[in-house]
Amino acid sequence: MDLINSLLTNRLGLFIFLGLAVNTLQAQSEEVRPVTEHFLIKNATVIPMPGKELTTMDVLVEKGIIKRIGQDLPVMGGARVIQADSLFIYAGFIEGMSHTGIPNRSKSGRNSTRNGDAERAKVKDPGNPPNELAGIQPDVQARNKLVATDNSIAEMRKLGFTASHTVPRGGMLPGSGAVILLHGSSGDQMTLKDGVSMYSQFKAVRGVYPATILGVIAKWRDLYRQAEISQNYEQRYSESSVGLPRPERDKVTEAFYPVVDGRLPVFFKSSSAMEIQRALVLQEELGFSLVLADVKQSAPIAEKLQRRDAGILVSLDLPKEEKEEKKRSQRGSQKSEVADSSKESAKVDSIRTQTDNPDKLDPEVSMLMARKRKAMKSYERQAAILDSLGISFGFSTLGIRSKDFRNALDRMIEAGLSKDAALRALTVSPARMLGVEQVMGTVEEGKLANLVITTKPYFEKGTQVAYVFVDGNLYEYEIQEKGKGSESGDGDPVDFTGVWDYSVKVPGESADGVLTIMMQNGELEGEMTNSQFEASRAVNGIMVEGKKISFKMEVDIEGQETELEYQLTVDGDYFEGEVLAGPFGNFPVEGNRVKSPENNN
């Protein structure tokens, strides 16, 4: 037993403190207060819908419903009063499509890939593999995949999102989506509306059919046609079963029935212009209701989309800006894709790392860089172009980190998207697209109390979320002063930036490393490096409160996902705290600042 405990402890120390196979998650400084079901928000500026503004208004919330909106509303007994004289109230934002609430179980990387290859190798007939291996699972429900404690829920709620159209993860047909509220202790409690979409994507599977994009299209068409035939036969059988064989039951085929008869829209992930064209061809041929989701390259065919009956969800997963790419390349990180992931683009990246002077580049490279910048602007301008053509759209948050949301939104607004159009894409449009406009999307009496309350108009620089109501449940957020850190209890400013040596005490040993925290564009960023393995991981979404700084990580330990939470308290150039490792226990950590911010280059 001692040997087993020693091995477990050593392995845990290795993964936790040396930063291997880690994805950092944003820790939330929030507090839910379910003390009362009655709230009166006083003297706020209310934005009931895009383009309208009501000043010095009161909003009464009772049992999860917006009961009244008006001036000088009386305070009822037991109601909590929120003085909001300088605050702004918006309808809670809605993710048009996301994986919020569904953990990413494929983080084990190479092992998962090898396991998948091994399973596919066992298939006797690669041309007719099991549906699960082929990524064909339209019968799977997002509701059954939800994990109420998943960090993505708190991360998006902190940004002002109160509801999400969440879809399962998977292959070409991962399953059906659900509209969920970002509050609750279980998937059932969170689900507002189940089965609102069939989620599909042009995603082939290596080694088995459909192994190519053309194979995916052919398989999709075949599944749809088979569902038409099967549904018609079941109808005949129900009307008169005499002399007819009993219909065969197939859950994949039956999942297509509501798509065939027009009751269920298909949210087709169509990021590129080519994928958009393919989805439109399938819709024109088969006639199903279509929403083009996670769209990134609609600008070249925007006028064509104006003539088509299809919903649109614009992706907020924008390519990295050039200054970000340069910073990442200097750290030795892998560059993100920009525009199309072509060899030309890779060539430009390679040459850019060799010189910062465009005048020294040869004409061919200069031309390629110009094309790359043009593609970048096309990504940023597509929302403004769609809006100028009168095309309604919402936003998809697939693939975007919560910390990048505001930056992506700001870039689109700077590229010409009006603030009213941006607000519409976050509220009214997705509510209509998902069939929940009767209960959310605007601030109106009788609707769900899904509200976001901010310190300034939401799209102004420096605005912060002060309160979020989800289904009448209140979350409060500490307002942070912009600068090096928050204020300590005695009013002295706390500076978290610099380079820190840290040590974690694991039974029988200690693990040492370096934590670097810096200020970038008014936000704290950082990374953790372990000297022994020279492995570095970004520290994203740093949260500070007084003298405390915290962040979370997820690690994979022999296939078991474990969430780690670092909670540190800073006193001058020294910090101490602990690492919370779920069922494995808590471990003390301490550190010293070895390089001050002004000397930290």
C-alpha positions as CSV (number, residue, x, y, z in Angstrom):
1,M,0.0,0.0,0.0
2,D,2.9,2.4,0.8
3,L,4.3,1.7,-2.6
4,I,1.0,2.5,-4.4
5,N,0.5,5.7,-2.4
6,S,4.1,6.8,-3.2
7,L,3.6,6.1,-6.9
8,L,0.3,8.0,-6.9
9,T,1.7,10.9,-5.0
10,N,4.7,11.2,-7.2
11,R,2.7,11.1,-10.4
12,L,0.2,13.6,-9.1
13,G,3.1,15.9,-8.1
14,L,4.6,15.5,-11.6
15,F,1.4,16.4,-13.4
16,I,0.2,19.2,-11.0
17,F,3.3,21.1,-10.5
18,L,5.4,20.5,-13.6
19,G,2.7,21.7,-16.0
20,L,2.5,18.7,-18.3
21,A,-0.6,18.2,-20.5
22,V,-2.4,21.1,-18.8
23,N,-5.1,23.4,-20.0
24,T,-5.6,26.5,-17.8
25,L,-9.2,27.4,-16.9
26,Q,-10.5,30.7,-15.7
27,A,-11.2,30.9,-12.0
28,Q,-14.3,32.9,-11.2
29,S,-14.6,35.5,-8.5
30,E,-18.3,35.3,-8.1
31,E,-20.9,34.6,-5.4
32,V,-24.4,33.3,-5.9
33,R,-26.9,34.6,-3.4
34,P,-30.1,32.5,-3.3
35,V,-31.2,34.2,-0.1
36,T,-34.4,35.6,-1.5
37,E,-36.6,35.2,-4.6
38,H,-37.5,38.9,-4.7
39,F,-35.1,41.6,-5.9
40,L,-35.7,45.3,-6.7
41,I,-33.0,46.9,-8.8
42,K,-33.3,50.7,-8.4
43,N,-32.5,53.7,-10.7
44,A,-30.7,51.8,-13.4
45,T,-30.4,52.6,-17.1
46,V,-32.3,49.7,-18.8
47,I,-31.6,48.7,-22.4
48,P,-34.7,46.6,-23.0
49,M,-33.7,45.8,-26.6
50,P,-31.2,47.0,-29.2
51,G,-31.8,50.7,-30.0
52,K,-33.9,51.5,-26.9
53,E,-32.9,53.0,-23.6
54,L,-34.8,53.8,-20.4
55,T,-33.2,55.9,-17.7
56,T,-33.7,55.9,-13.9
57,M,-35.8,52.8,-14.0
58,D,-36.6,50.1,-11.4
59,V,-36.8,46.4,-12.2
60,L,-38.7,44.1,-9.9
61,V,-37.7,40.4,-10.1
62,E,-40.0,37.8,-8.4
63,K,-39.5,34.1,-8.5
64,G,-37.3,34.1,-11.5
65,I,-39.6,36.4,-13.6
66,I,-39.3,40.1,-14.5
67,K,-42.4,41.2,-12.7
68,R,-42.4,45.0,-13.3
69,I,-40.4,47.7,-15.0
70,G,-41.0,51.3,-14.0
71,Q,-40.0,54.3,-11.9
72,D,-40.3,54.5,-8.1
73,L,-41.5,51.0,-7.6
74,P,-42.4,50.2,-4.0
75,V,-40.1,47.9,-2.0
76,M,-42.0,44.8,-0.9
77,G,-41.3,43.0,2.3
78,G,-38.3,40.6,2.1
79,A,-37.1,42.0,-1.2
80,R,-33.4,42.7,-1.6
81,V,-32.8,46.2,-3.0
82,I,-29.8,46.7,-5.4
83,Q,-28.9,50.4,-5.8
84,A,-28.0,50.7,-9.4
85,D,-27.9,54.5,-10.0
86,S,-24.9,54.3,-12.4
87,L,-25.4,50.8,-13.7
88,F,-26.8,49.4,-17.0
89,I,-29.2,46.5,-17.4
90,Y,-29.3,44.3,-20.5
91,A,-31.0,41.1,-21.4
92,G,-28.7,38.1,-20.6
93,F,-26.6,37.1,-23.6
94,I,-27.3,33.9,-25.5
95,E,-24.6,31.7,-27.1
96,G,-26.0,30.8,-30.5
97,M,-24.0,27.6,-30.5
98,S,-21.3,26.3,-28.1
99,H,-20.1,23.3,-26.1
100,T,-20.6,25.2,-22.8
101,G,-21.4,22.7,-20.0
102,I,-19.9,19.7,-21.9
103,P,-16.4,18.9,-20.8
104,N,-13.8,18.1,-23.5
105,R,-13.0,14.5,-22.9
106,S,-10.4,14.3,-25.7
107,K,-7.7,16.2,-23.9
108,S,-5.5,13.2,-23.5
109,G,-4.2,13.9,-27.1
110,R,-2.0,11.2,-28.5
111,N,-3.3,8.4,-26.3
112,S,-6.9,9.2,-27.5
113,T,-5.7,9.2,-31.1
114,R,-3.9,5.9,-30.7
115,N,-6.9,4.3,-29.0
116,G,-9.2,5.5,-31.8
117,D,-6.8,4.1,-34.4
118,A,-6.8,0.8,-32.6
119,E,-10.6,0.6,-32.5
120,R,-10.8,1.4,-36.2
121,A,-8.2,-1.2,-37.0
122,K,-10.5,-3.8,-35.5
123,V,-13.4,-3.0,-37.8
124,K,-13.9,-5.9,-40.2
125,D,-15.6,-3.8,-42.9
126,P,-14.2,-0.2,-42.9
127,G,-16.8,0.7,-45.6
128,N,-19.6,0.0,-43.1
129,P,-18.2,0.8,-39.6
130,P,-20.3,1.1,-36.4
131,N,-22.0,4.4,-36.3
132,E,-20.1,5.5,-33.1
133,L,-16.7,5.1,-34.8
134,A,-18.0,6.9,-37.9
135,G,-19.1,9.9,-35.9
136,I,-22.8,9.3,-36.6
137,Q,-24.7,9.8,-33.4
138,P,-27.6,12.1,-34.1
139,D,-29.6,10.4,-31.4
140,V,-27.3,11.7,-28.7
141,Q,-28.8,14.5,-26.6
142,A,-26.7,17.4,-25.3
143,R,-28.8,17.4,-22.2
144,N,-27.4,14.0,-21.2
145,K,-23.8,15.2,-21.6
146,L,-24.1,18.3,-19.4
147,V,-21.9,18.6,-16.3
148,A,-23.2,21.3,-14.1
149,T,-19.8,21.9,-12.5
150,D,-17.9,22.4,-15.8
151,N,-15.8,25.6,-15.6
152,S,-17.1,26.8,-19.0
153,I,-20.5,27.7,-17.4
154,A,-19.0,30.1,-14.8
155,E,-16.6,31.5,-17.4
156,M,-19.3,32.5,-19.9
157,R,-21.7,33.6,-17.1
158,K,-19.0,36.1,-15.9
159,L,-19.0,37.6,-19.4
160,G,-22.8,38.2,-19.2
161,F,-24.1,35.0,-20.9
162,T,-27.1,33.5,-19.2
163,A,-28.2,30.9,-21.7
164,S,-26.5,28.7,-24.3
165,H,-27.5,26.6,-27.3
166,T,-25.2,23.7,-26.3
167,V,-24.4,20.9,-28.7
168,P,-22.5,17.6,-28.2
169,R,-18.9,17.1,-29.2
170,G,-18.2,14.5,-31.8
171,G,-17.9,13.7,-35.5
172,M,-20.1,14.4,-38.5
173,L,-23.4,14.0,-36.6
174,P,-22.6,14.5,-32.8
175,G,-26.3,14.8,-31.7
176,S,-29.0,17.3,-30.9
177,G,-28.6,20.6,-29.1
178,A,-30.4,22.0,-26.1
179,V,-31.0,25.5,-24.8
180,I,-29.6,25.6,-21.3
181,L,-29.6,28.1,-18.5
182,L,-26.2,28.8,-17.0
183,H,-27.3,27.9,-13.5
184,G,-28.3,24.7,-11.9
185,S,-27.0,21.6,-10.2
186,S,-27.8,19.1,-12.9
187,G,-28.3,18.8,-16.7
188,D,-32.0,18.3,-16.2
189,Q,-32.3,21.4,-14.0
190,M,-30.3,23.5,-16.5
191,T,-32.2,22.5,-19.6
192,L,-34.8,25.0,-20.7
193,K,-35.6,23.5,-24.1
194,D,-34.4,20.1,-25.3
195,G,-33.9,18.9,-28.9
196,V,-33.8,22.3,-30.5
197,S,-31.3,21.3,-33.3
198,M,-29.5,18.6,-35.1
199,Y,-25.8,19.5,-35.0
200,S,-23.7,18.5,-38.0
201,Q,-20.3,19.2,-39.4
202,F,-18.1,18.3,-42.4
203,K,-15.8,16.1,-40.3
204,A,-14.4,12.9,-41.9
205,V,-13.0,9.9,-40.0
206,R,-9.6,8.5,-40.8
207,G,-9.6,4.8,-41.7
208,V,-13.3,4.2,-42.0
209,Y,-16.2,5.4,-44.2
210,P,-16.8,8.3,-44.5
211,A,-13.1,9.0,-44.7
212,T,-13.3,12.1,-46.9
213,I,-15.5,15.3,-47.0
214,L,-17.1,14.0,-50.2
215,G,-17.9,10.8,-48.3
216,V,-19.5,12.8,-45.5
217,I,-21.7,14.6,-47.9
218,A,-22.7,11.3,-49.6
219,K,-23.4,9.6,-46.2
220,W,-25.4,12.6,-45.0
221,R,-27.5,12.5,-48.2
222,D,-28.0,8.7,-47.8
223,L,-29.1,9.0,-44.1
224,Y,-31.6,11.7,-45.0
225,R,-33.1,9.7,-47.9
226,Q,-33.3,6.6,-45.8
227,A,-35.1,8.5,-43.1
228,E,-37.7,9.7,-45.7
229,I,-38.3,6.2,-46.9
230,S,-38.5,4.8,-43.4
231,Q,-40.8,7.5,-42.1
232,N,-43.2,7.1,-45.0
233,Y,-43.3,3.3,-44.4
234,E,-44.0,3.8,-40.7
235,Q,-46.9,6.1,-41.6
236,R,-48.4,3.5,-44.0
237,Y,-47.9,0.8,-41.4
238,S,-49.7,2.9,-38.7
239,E,-52.7,3.5,-41.1
240,S,-53.0,-0.2,-42.1
241,S,-50.6,-2.9,-40.9
242,V,-52.4,-5.8,-42.5
243,G,-50.0,-7.8,-44.7
244,L,-47.1,-5.5,-44.0
245,P,-43.8,-6.5,-42.3
246,R,-43.2,-4.7,-39.0
247,P,-41.0,-1.6,-39.5
248,E,-37.4,-2.0,-38.3
249,R,-36.4,0.4,-35.6
250,D,-33.2,2.4,-35.9
251,K,-32.4,5.3,-33.6
252,V,-30.1,7.0,-36.1
253,T,-32.7,6.9,-38.8
254,E,-35.5,8.0,-36.4
255,A,-33.4,11.0,-35.3
256,F,-33.7,12.4,-38.8
257,Y,-37.5,12.2,-38.8
258,P,-38.1,15.7,-37.3
259,V,-35.5,17.1,-39.8
260,V,-37.3,15.5,-42.7
261,D,-40.7,16.9,-41.8
262,G,-39.3,20.4,-41.0
263,R,-39.7,20.4,-37.3
264,L,-36.0,20.4,-36.4
265,P,-33.4,22.7,-38.0
266,V,-29.9,21.5,-38.9
267,F,-27.1,23.6,-37.4
268,F,-24.4,22.9,-39.9
269,K,-20.9,24.0,-38.8
270,S,-19.8,25.8,-42.0
271,S,-16.7,27.8,-41.2
272,S,-15.2,28.3,-44.6
273,A,-16.8,29.6,-47.8
274,M,-16.5,26.1,-49.3
275,E,-18.3,24.5,-46.4
276,I,-21.1,27.2,-46.6
277,Q,-21.5,26.3,-50.3
278,R,-21.7,22.6,-49.5
279,A,-24.3,23.1,-46.8
280,L,-26.4,25.3,-49.1
281,V,-26.3,22.6,-51.9
282,L,-27.5,19.9,-49.5
283,Q,-30.3,22.2,-48.2
284,E,-31.4,23.0,-51.8
285,E,-31.4,19.3,-52.7
286,L,-33.1,17.9,-49.6
287,G,-35.2,20.8,-48.4
288,F,-34.4,20.8,-44.6
289,S,-34.3,23.9,-42.4
290,L,-30.7,25.2,-42.2
291,V,-28.6,27.3,-39.9
292,L,-25.1,28.0,-41.0
293,A,-23.1,27.8,-37.8
294,D,-19.7,29.0,-36.7
295,V,-19.3,30.9,-40.0
296,K,-15.9,32.6,-40.6
297,Q,-15.8,33.3,-44.3
298,S,-19.2,34.6,-45.3
299,A,-18.0,37.9,-46.7
300,P,-17.2,36.7,-50.2
301,I,-20.7,35.2,-50.7
302,A,-22.7,37.6,-48.4
303,E,-25.0,38.7,-51.3
304,K,-25.8,35.1,-52.1
305,L,-26.7,34.5,-48.5
306,Q,-29.1,37.4,-48.7
307,R,-31.2,35.4,-51.2
308,R,-31.2,32.2,-49.2
309,D,-33.5,31.0,-46.4
310,A,-30.8,30.1,-43.8
311,G,-30.0,31.3,-40.4
312,I,-26.4,32.4,-39.7
313,L,-24.2,32.2,-36.6
314,V,-21.0,34.2,-37.0
315,S,-17.9,32.7,-35.3
316,L,-16.2,34.8,-32.6
317,D,-13.2,32.6,-32.9
318,L,-11.1,35.2,-34.8
319,P,-7.6,34.6,-36.1
320,K,-4.9,36.0,-33.8
321,E,-3.8,39.5,-34.4
322,E,-0.3,39.9,-35.7
323,K,1.1,41.3,-32.4
324,E,-0.2,38.2,-30.6
325,E,1.3,35.9,-33.2
326,K,4.6,37.5,-32.9
327,K,4.5,37.2,-29.1
328,R,3.6,33.5,-29.3
329,S,6.3,32.8,-31.8
330,Q,8.9,34.4,-29.5
331,R,7.8,32.1,-26.7
332,G,8.3,29.1,-29.0
333,S,4.6,28.4,-29.1
334,Q,2.8,27.0,-32.1
335,K,1.2,29.7,-34.2
336,S,-2.5,29.8,-34.6
337,E,-4.1,29.5,-38.0
338,V,-4.9,32.7,-39.9
339,A,-7.2,32.8,-42.9
340,D,-6.8,29.5,-44.6
341,S,-4.1,27.2,-43.2
342,S,-2.2,27.2,-46.5
343,K,1.5,26.6,-47.1
344,E,1.8,30.2,-48.3
345,S,0.6,31.3,-44.9
346,A,3.1,29.1,-43.1
347,K,5.8,30.5,-45.4
348,V,4.9,34.1,-44.3
349,D,5.0,33.1,-40.7
350,S,8.4,31.6,-41.1
351,I,9.9,34.7,-42.7
352,R,8.2,37.1,-40.3
353,T,10.1,35.4,-37.4
354,Q,13.4,36.3,-39.2
355,T,12.8,40.0,-39.6
356,D,10.4,42.7,-38.3
357,N,11.1,45.0,-41.3
358,P,8.7,44.4,-44.2
359,D,10.9,46.4,-46.5
360,K,13.5,43.6,-46.4
361,L,11.0,41.0,-47.6
362,D,11.1,40.0,-51.2
363,P,8.0,41.0,-53.4
364,E,6.5,37.5,-53.3
365,V,6.5,37.4,-49.5
366,S,5.2,41.0,-49.3
367,M,2.3,40.0,-51.5
368,L,1.5,36.9,-49.4
369,M,1.6,39.1,-46.3
370,A,-0.8,41.5,-47.9
371,R,-3.2,38.7,-48.8
372,K,-3.0,37.4,-45.2
373,R,-3.9,40.9,-43.8
374,K,-6.8,41.1,-46.2
375,A,-8.1,37.7,-45.1
376,M,-7.8,38.9,-41.5
377,K,-9.9,42.0,-42.2
378,S,-12.4,39.8,-44.0
379,Y,-12.9,37.8,-40.8
380,E,-13.4,40.9,-38.7
381,R,-15.7,42.7,-41.2
382,Q,-18.0,39.8,-42.1
383,A,-20.5,40.6,-39.3
384,A,-20.7,44.3,-40.4
385,I,-21.2,43.2,-44.0
386,L,-24.0,40.8,-43.1
387,D,-25.7,43.6,-41.1
388,S,-25.4,46.1,-43.9
389,L,-27.3,43.7,-46.1
390,G,-30.1,43.3,-43.6
391,I,-29.1,39.6,-42.8
392,S,-29.9,38.6,-39.2
393,F,-27.3,36.6,-37.4
394,G,-26.2,35.5,-34.0
395,F,-22.8,34.5,-32.6
396,S,-21.2,31.1,-32.2
397,T,-18.7,30.7,-29.4
398,L,-17.3,27.3,-30.5
399,G,-13.6,27.2,-30.1
400,I,-13.2,30.6,-28.4
401,R,-11.6,31.0,-25.0
402,S,-13.6,33.1,-22.6
403,K,-10.7,35.5,-22.2
404,D,-10.8,36.3,-26.0
405,F,-14.5,37.0,-26.2
406,R,-14.4,40.8,-25.5
407,N,-11.4,41.3,-27.8
408,A,-13.1,39.5,-30.7
409,L,-16.3,41.6,-30.2
410,D,-14.2,44.8,-30.0
411,R,-12.4,43.9,-33.2
412,M,-15.7,43.4,-35.1
413,I,-17.1,46.7,-33.8
414,E,-13.9,48.5,-34.8
415,A,-14.3,46.9,-38.3
416,G,-17.7,48.5,-38.7
417,L,-20.3,46.4,-36.8
418,S,-22.7,48.7,-34.9
419,K,-23.1,48.3,-31.2
420,D,-26.9,47.8,-31.7
421,A,-26.2,45.0,-34.2
422,A,-23.7,43.4,-31.8
423,L,-26.3,43.5,-29.0
424,R,-28.9,42.1,-31.3
425,A,-26.6,39.2,-32.2
426,L,-26.1,38.4,-28.5
427,T,-29.8,38.6,-27.5
428,V,-32.8,39.0,-29.9
429,S,-31.4,37.1,-32.9
430,P,-30.4,33.9,-31.2
431,A,-33.6,33.9,-29.1
432,R,-35.7,33.9,-32.3
433,M,-33.4,31.4,-34.0
434,L,-33.8,29.0,-31.1
435,G,-37.5,29.5,-30.6
436,V,-37.2,31.0,-27.1
437,E,-38.0,34.6,-27.9
438,Q,-41.1,34.4,-25.7
439,V,-39.0,34.0,-22.5
440,M,-35.7,35.7,-23.2
441,G,-33.7,38.0,-25.5
442,T,-35.2,41.3,-24.2
443,V,-35.9,43.0,-20.9
444,E,-39.7,42.9,-20.7
445,E,-42.2,42.1,-18.0
446,G,-43.2,38.5,-17.9
447,K,-39.9,37.2,-19.3
448,L,-37.3,35.1,-17.4
449,A,-35.1,37.2,-15.2
450,N,-32.0,36.6,-17.3
451,L,-30.1,39.9,-16.9
452,V,-26.6,41.3,-17.1
453,I,-25.8,44.5,-15.1
454,T,-22.7,46.4,-16.0
455,T,-20.7,49.4,-14.7
456,K,-20.8,51.2,-18.1
457,P,-22.6,50.6,-21.4
458,Y,-21.4,47.0,-22.3
459,F,-19.5,47.8,-25.4
460,E,-17.5,50.7,-23.9
461,K,-13.8,50.1,-23.0
462,G,-13.3,49.3,-19.4
463,T,-16.9,48.2,-18.6
464,Q,-17.2,45.4,-16.1
465,V,-20.0,43.0,-15.2
466,A,-21.3,43.7,-11.7
467,Y,-24.3,41.3,-11.5
468,V,-25.8,38.5,-13.5
469,F,-29.2,37.1,-13.0
470,V,-29.9,33.6,-14.4
471,D,-33.5,32.5,-14.0
472,G,-33.8,34.9,-11.1
473,N,-30.6,33.6,-9.4
474,L,-28.2,36.4,-8.6
475,Y,-24.4,36.3,-9.1
476,E,-22.3,39.1,-7.9
477,Y,-18.9,40.1,-9.1
478,E,-16.3,42.2,-7.5
479,I,-15.5,45.3,-9.5
480,Q,-11.7,45.4,-10.2
481,E,-9.7,48.6,-10.5
482,K,-7.8,48.6,-13.8
483,G,-4.1,48.5,-13.2
484,K,-1.6,46.2,-11.6
485,G,-4.0,44.5,-9.3
486,S,-6.9,45.0,-7.0
487,E,-6.9,46.8,-3.7
488,S,-5.9,45.1,-0.5
489,G,-8.0,45.3,2.6
490,D,-6.0,48.3,4.0
491,G,-6.1,50.3,0.8
492,D,-2.5,49.6,-0.4
493,P,-2.3,48.5,-4.0
494,V,-1.2,44.9,-4.6
495,D,1.1,44.3,-7.5
496,F,1.1,40.7,-8.7
497,T,3.4,41.2,-11.7
498,G,6.9,39.9,-11.9
499,V,8.8,36.6,-11.9
500,W,8.2,34.3,-8.9
501,D,10.1,31.1,-7.8
502,Y,7.6,28.7,-6.3
503,S,7.7,25.4,-4.6
504,V,4.9,22.9,-3.9
505,K,5.2,20.5,-1.0
506,V,4.2,16.9,-1.9
507,P,4.6,14.2,0.7
508,G,8.2,13.1,0.6
509,E,9.3,15.7,-2.0
510,S,8.9,19.2,-3.3
511,A,8.4,20.4,-6.9
512,D,9.9,23.8,-7.9
513,G,9.1,26.1,-10.8
514,V,8.8,29.6,-12.0
515,L,5.6,31.7,-12.3
516,T,5.7,34.8,-14.5
517,I,2.9,37.3,-14.3
518,M,2.8,40.4,-16.6
519,M,0.5,43.2,-17.6
520,Q,-0.6,43.1,-21.2
521,N,-3.2,45.6,-22.6
522,G,-4.5,46.3,-19.1
523,E,-5.0,42.6,-18.3
524,L,-2.9,40.2,-16.2
525,E,-1.3,37.3,-18.1
526,G,1.3,34.8,-17.2
527,E,2.9,31.4,-17.6
528,M,4.3,28.6,-15.3
529,T,7.6,27.0,-16.2
530,N,9.3,24.0,-14.4
531,S,13.1,24.1,-14.5
532,Q,13.5,20.3,-14.5
533,F,11.3,19.6,-17.6
534,E,11.5,23.1,-19.2
535,A,7.8,22.8,-19.8
536,S,5.9,26.1,-20.0
537,R,2.1,26.5,-19.8
538,A,0.1,29.8,-20.1
539,V,-1.8,31.0,-17.1
540,N,-5.1,32.3,-18.5
541,G,-7.9,34.1,-16.9
542,I,-6.1,35.2,-13.7
543,M,-8.5,36.5,-11.1
544,V,-7.5,38.8,-8.2
545,E,-9.4,39.8,-5.1
546,G,-7.7,41.9,-2.5
547,K,-4.3,40.2,-1.8
548,K,-5.5,36.9,-3.4
549,I,-4.8,35.6,-6.8
550,S,-6.3,32.4,-8.2
551,F,-6.6,30.2,-11.3
552,K,-7.6,26.7,-12.3
553,M,-6.2,23.9,-14.4
554,E,-7.3,20.6,-15.6
555,V,-4.8,17.7,-15.9
556,D,-5.1,14.2,-17.3
557,I,-3.7,11.6,-14.9
558,E,-3.7,8.2,-16.5
559,G,-7.0,8.9,-18.2
560,Q,-8.6,10.6,-15.2
561,E,-9.4,14.3,-15.5
562,T,-8.6,16.2,-12.3
563,E,-9.3,19.9,-11.8
564,L,-6.6,21.8,-9.9
565,E,-7.2,25.1,-8.3
566,Y,-4.4,27.4,-7.2
567,Q,-5.3,29.8,-4.4
568,L,-2.5,32.2,-3.4
569,T,-2.2,35.1,-1.0
570,V,0.5,37.8,-1.8
571,D,2.4,39.7,0.9
572,G,4.9,42.0,-0.7
573,D,7.4,39.8,-2.5
574,Y,6.1,36.6,-1.0
575,F,3.1,34.4,-1.6
576,E,1.7,31.3,0.0
577,G,-1.4,29.2,-0.5
578,E,-2.4,25.8,-1.7
579,V,-3.2,23.7,-4.7
580,L,-6.6,22.0,-4.5
581,A,-6.5,18.7,-6.4
582,G,-10.0,17.3,-5.9
583,P,-10.0,13.7,-4.5
584,F,-6.2,13.7,-4.2
585,G,-6.2,16.3,-1.6
586,N,-4.7,19.8,-1.1
587,F,-1.0,20.7,-1.2
588,P,0.8,23.8,0.2
589,V,2.6,26.1,-2.2
590,E,4.8,29.1,-1.5
591,G,6.9,31.5,-3.6
592,N,9.1,34.5,-3.7
593,R,9.4,37.3,-6.3
594,V,12.8,37.2,-7.8
595,K,12.4,39.8,-10.5
596,S,10.4,43.0,-10.1
597,P,7.9,44.2,-12.8
598,E,10.1,47.0,-14.0
599,N,13.0,44.6,-14.6
600,N,10.8,41.9,-16.2
601,N,11.4,42.0,-19.9
